[in-house]
């Protein structure tokens, strides 16, 4: 999921590439988690307006939030269903329990 600053702006050379996301949310799968955390995140960091990256584990209640700061990217980790995450890029509070609503963990 992506949140944009204004209307989505697409790369004319690649219409599947968005140029102005401020927030990107990924639900991690075992097969793509490393790629999402590393290569894909490095690629996203080249987008000047990009401010926040949320990585959501699907097998356990665990969320990683990367937020762009003056000196680089700050990682915050949220473990368990308690608490909430403040998404600075959209100025909204998101309860972790809402993220996992309806999910049954083994």
C-alpha positions as CSV (number, residue, x, y, z in Angstrom):
1,X,0.0,0.0,0.0
2,X,1.2,3.5,-0.8
3,X,0.1,7.0,0.3
4,X,1.0,9.8,-2.1
5,X,1.7,13.5,-1.8
6,X,-1.2,14.7,-4.0
7,X,-2.0,12.7,-7.1
8,X,0.1,9.7,-8.0
9,X,2.9,10.6,-10.4
10,X,4.0,7.7,-12.7
11,X,7.4,7.2,-14.3
12,X,6.7,7.7,-18.0
13,X,9.2,5.0,-18.9
14,X,7.7,2.5,-16.4
15,X,4.0,3.0,-15.6
16,X,4.3,0.6,-12.6
17,X,6.8,2.9,-10.9
18,X,5.3,5.7,-8.7
19,X,7.5,8.7,-8.1
20,X,5.8,10.4,-5.1
21,X,4.9,8.0,-2.3
22,X,5.4,9.5,1.2
23,X,4.4,6.2,3.0
24,X,4.8,2.6,1.8
25,X,3.4,-0.4,3.7
26,X,4.6,-3.9,3.0
27,X,3.2,-7.2,4.4
28,X,6.2,-9.4,4.6
29,X,6.3,-13.0,3.4
30,X,9.1,-15.5,4.1
31,X,10.1,-15.5,0.4
32,X,10.4,-11.7,0.0
33,X,11.2,-10.4,3.5
34,X,14.9,-10.0,2.9
35,X,14.4,-8.3,-0.4
36,X,11.8,-5.9,1.1
37,X,14.1,-4.9,3.9
38,X,17.2,-4.5,1.8
39,X,17.1,-4.0,-1.9
40,X,13.6,-2.6,-2.2
41,X,14.1,-0.3,0.8
42,X,17.4,1.1,-0.8
43,X,15.5,1.7,-4.0
44,X,12.7,3.5,-2.1
45,X,15.2,5.7,-0.4
46,X,16.1,7.3,-3.7
47,X,12.6,8.8,-3.9
48,X,13.2,12.3,-2.4
49,X,9.7,12.8,-1.0
50,X,9.5,9.3,0.6
51,X,9.3,9.6,4.4
52,X,8.1,6.4,6.0
53,X,8.3,2.6,5.5
54,X,6.1,0.1,7.4
55,X,7.0,-3.6,7.3
56,X,4.4,-5.9,8.8
57,X,5.1,-9.5,9.7
58,X,2.4,-11.9,8.7
59,X,3.2,-14.8,11.0
60,X,3.5,-12.8,14.3
61,X,2.4,-9.4,15.6
62,X,5.6,-7.5,14.8
63,X,5.9,-4.2,12.9
64,X,9.0,-2.3,11.8
65,X,8.7,1.4,11.1
66,X,11.4,3.3,9.3
67,X,11.1,7.1,9.4
68,X,13.3,9.5,7.5
69,X,15.2,11.9,9.8
70,X,17.7,14.6,9.1
71,X,20.6,12.3,9.8
72,X,19.2,9.2,8.1
73,X,16.5,6.6,8.8
74,X,15.2,5.7,12.3
75,X,14.0,2.2,13.0
76,X,11.2,1.6,15.5
77,X,10.0,-1.9,16.3
78,X,6.6,-2.8,17.7
79,X,6.2,-6.3,19.2
80,X,2.8,-7.7,20.2
81,X,-0.7,-6.4,19.7
82,X,-0.6,-3.7,22.4
83,X,0.1,-0.1,21.6
84,X,0.0,2.0,18.5
85,X,2.2,3.5,15.8
86,X,2.2,7.2,15.0
87,X,2.6,7.6,11.2
88,X,4.4,11.0,10.9
89,X,4.0,11.1,7.1
90,X,0.2,11.2,7.4
91,X,-0.2,12.4,11.0
92,X,-2.3,9.4,12.0
93,X,-2.2,7.0,15.0
94,X,-2.6,3.3,14.0
95,X,-3.4,0.7,16.6
96,X,-1.3,-2.5,16.1
97,X,-4.4,-4.6,17.0
98,X,-6.2,-3.0,14.0
99,X,-3.4,-4.1,11.7
100,X,-3.9,-7.7,12.7
101,X,-7.7,-7.6,13.1
102,X,-9.0,-11.0,12.1
103,X,-5.6,-12.7,11.9
104,X,-5.2,-15.9,13.9
105,X,-1.6,-16.8,14.9
106,X,-0.5,-20.4,15.3
